[in-house]
C-alpha cells in the first residue's frame, strides 16, 4: 500500500532501527517506546490485522513465532518476561493499519488493562 508507513519501512523507503528480519517478517524498534524494550514485528506483505490473515500467511506466523523468541533473547527479556500486544481495529486502539505485534519488556509492565 502506497501510503502505509510500515510498508515503507519494510521496503526501505523509510529508515528504521531493524533488529530482526527474514523473508516474511521485519522487526524494528518503535520510535516512541513505552518500555525499555519496544519492538514492532510486521509482515512484509501488507495485512491490515490478524483478522485478514489466511492459510497463505502461515509462513509469516512461523516467522513471527521465531522472531518473538529470538528478539526476546537478544534484548535480554526472555527470562524476566515480556508482553505481546496486537491491536485489531479502532476499539482496540490500532493506529497503523498494517498488522504488527508489539514486544514490550525491560521493566515491570503492570496489569494489561485497568479494571472497569
Order of alpha helices (4+ residues) and beta strands (2+ residues): alpha-beta-beta-beta-alpha-beta-beta
